[in-house]
Amino acid sequence: MTRLAQTLGLTEFQTEIIATVRQFVDKEIIPAAQELEHSDTYPQAIVDQMREMGLFGLMVPEEYGGLGESLLTYALCVEELARGWMSISGVINTHFIVAYMIRQHGTDEQKQRLLPRMATGETRGAFSMSEPELGSDVAAIRTRGRRNGDGTYTIDGQKMWL
């Protein structure tokens, strides 16, 4: 199987972070994954270690306290995490999606308030897309949000697995 880590021309940082994440996966994730999966337990200790490693800030721009790394660097790390346990890659993937959306589409106030805390993992991004009778078909989502006259929002709909 071809892996991203076999990509020619990786930077020294990319090579080092892959090695660090690989070691973390081999030592901490693989030995615990089966038990965590079967017990349906949130992997808080693993998430805390990912936070300490700076993985939640991989693609957050440096100006907000992140590493400002490329999508390739992010994908290299996620590939290693998924090798150990696919579910743990979901924790960082949802965080990345939210941080990316804030970075690309957020107001300056939202970026200043949220991205530094997201870079450290203090605040983590998540979302819920699955709905009853629809599963995870994002094109069929029925939940809607509408802005009220006072600037607040009302959300109508149902979500699963929050």
C-alpha positions as CSV (number, residue, x, y, z in Angstrom):
1,M,0.0,0.0,0.0
2,T,1.3,3.4,-0.9
3,R,1.4,5.9,1.9
4,L,1.7,9.7,1.9
5,A,4.9,9.3,4.0
6,Q,6.5,7.9,0.8
7,T,6.0,11.2,-1.0
8,L,9.3,12.5,-2.4
9,G,10.5,15.9,-1.3
10,L,9.1,16.0,2.2
11,T,10.5,18.8,4.3
12,E,12.6,18.1,7.4
13,F,9.8,19.2,9.6
14,Q,7.3,16.9,7.8
15,T,9.7,13.9,8.2
16,E,10.2,14.7,11.9
17,I,6.5,15.2,12.7
18,I,5.6,11.9,10.9
19,A,8.2,10.1,13.0
20,T,6.9,11.7,16.2
21,V,3.2,10.9,15.4
22,R,4.2,7.4,14.3
23,Q,5.9,6.8,17.6
24,F,2.9,8.2,19.5
25,V,0.5,6.0,17.6
26,D,2.6,2.8,18.2
27,K,3.1,3.5,21.9
28,E,-0.2,5.1,23.0
29,I,-2.9,4.6,20.5
30,I,-2.5,1.0,19.1
31,P,-2.3,-0.6,22.6
32,A,-5.5,1.2,23.8
33,A,-7.6,1.4,20.6
34,Q,-9.4,-1.9,20.9
35,E,-10.4,-1.5,24.5
36,L,-11.5,2.1,23.9
37,E,-13.5,1.1,20.9
38,H,-15.3,-1.8,22.6
39,S,-16.0,0.2,25.8
40,D,-17.3,3.1,23.8
41,T,-15.1,5.4,26.0
42,Y,-14.0,8.8,24.9
43,P,-10.2,8.7,24.5
44,Q,-9.5,11.8,26.8
45,A,-5.9,10.8,27.7
46,I,-5.0,10.4,24.0
47,V,-6.7,13.6,23.0
48,D,-4.8,15.4,25.8
49,Q,-1.5,14.0,24.5
50,M,-2.5,15.2,20.9
51,R,-3.1,18.6,22.4
52,E,0.3,18.6,24.1
53,M,1.9,17.6,20.8
54,G,0.4,20.6,19.1
55,L,-1.6,18.6,16.6
56,F,-4.8,20.7,17.0
57,G,-2.8,23.7,15.7
58,L,-1.2,22.1,12.7
59,M,-3.0,24.2,10.1
60,V,-4.0,27.2,12.3
61,P,-1.9,30.2,11.0
62,E,1.1,31.1,13.1
63,E,-0.4,34.6,13.7
64,Y,-3.0,32.8,15.8
65,G,-0.5,30.6,17.6
66,G,-0.7,27.6,15.3
67,L,2.0,25.9,13.3
68,G,0.7,27.2,10.0
69,E,1.5,23.9,8.3
70,S,0.3,22.7,4.9
71,L,-2.5,20.4,4.1
72,L,0.0,17.8,3.1
73,T,1.6,17.9,6.6
74,Y,-1.9,17.6,8.1
75,A,-2.7,14.7,5.9
76,L,0.5,13.0,6.8
77,C,-0.3,13.2,10.5
78,V,-3.9,12.1,10.0
79,E,-2.8,9.1,8.0
80,E,-0.6,8.0,10.9
81,L,-3.3,8.6,13.5
82,A,-5.8,6.6,11.4
83,R,-3.3,3.8,11.1
84,G,-3.5,3.4,14.8
85,W,-7.3,3.9,15.2
86,M,-9.6,5.4,12.7
87,S,-11.9,7.0,15.4
88,I,-9.1,9.2,16.8
89,S,-8.6,10.7,13.3
90,G,-12.2,11.8,13.5
91,V,-11.5,13.9,16.5
92,I,-8.8,15.9,14.7
93,N,-10.6,16.0,11.4
94,T,-13.8,17.6,12.8
95,H,-11.6,20.1,14.6
96,F,-9.7,20.9,11.4
97,I,-12.8,21.5,9.4
98,V,-14.2,24.0,12.0
99,A,-10.9,25.8,12.4
100,Y,-10.5,25.9,8.6
101,M,-14.0,27.4,8.1
102,I,-13.3,30.0,10.8
103,R,-10.0,30.8,9.1
104,Q,-11.5,31.2,5.7
105,H,-14.9,32.6,6.5
106,G,-14.9,33.9,10.0
107,T,-15.0,37.5,11.0
108,D,-11.8,39.1,12.4
109,E,-13.4,39.0,15.9
110,Q,-14.1,35.3,15.5
111,K,-10.6,34.5,14.3
112,Q,-9.0,36.5,17.2
113,R,-11.3,34.9,19.8
114,L,-11.3,31.3,18.6
115,L,-8.3,30.4,16.5
116,P,-5.7,30.9,19.3
117,R,-7.7,28.6,21.6
118,M,-8.2,26.1,18.8
119,A,-4.5,26.1,18.0
120,T,-3.7,24.9,21.6
121,G,-6.6,22.5,21.7
122,E,-8.2,24.4,24.6
123,T,-11.2,24.9,22.3
124,R,-11.9,22.1,19.9
125,G,-14.2,22.2,16.8
126,A,-16.9,19.7,16.2
127,F,-20.1,19.4,14.3
128,S,-23.1,17.1,14.1
129,M,-24.5,16.2,10.7
130,S,-26.3,12.9,11.2
131,E,-30.1,13.2,11.4
132,P,-32.8,10.6,12.0
133,E,-33.9,8.8,8.8
134,L,-31.2,10.6,6.8
135,G,-27.9,9.3,8.3
136,S,-25.0,11.5,7.3
137,D,-26.3,12.6,3.9
138,V,-25.3,16.3,4.1
139,A,-27.3,17.1,1.0
140,A,-30.5,16.0,2.7
141,I,-30.0,17.7,6.0
142,R,-33.3,19.2,7.3
143,T,-32.0,21.1,10.4
144,R,-32.2,24.8,9.7
145,G,-31.0,27.9,11.6
146,R,-32.7,31.3,11.2
147,R,-31.6,34.6,12.5
148,N,-34.0,36.4,14.8
149,G,-34.6,40.1,14.9
150,D,-32.6,40.5,18.1
151,G,-29.5,38.9,16.5
152,T,-29.9,35.5,18.1
153,Y,-30.6,32.3,16.2
154,T,-33.3,29.6,16.4
155,I,-32.3,26.2,15.2
156,D,-35.0,23.8,14.2
157,G,-34.3,20.1,13.6
158,Q,-33.0,16.9,15.1
159,K,-29.4,15.6,15.3
160,M,-28.1,12.2,16.4
161,W,-24.9,11.2,18.3
162,L,-24.1,14.5,20.0
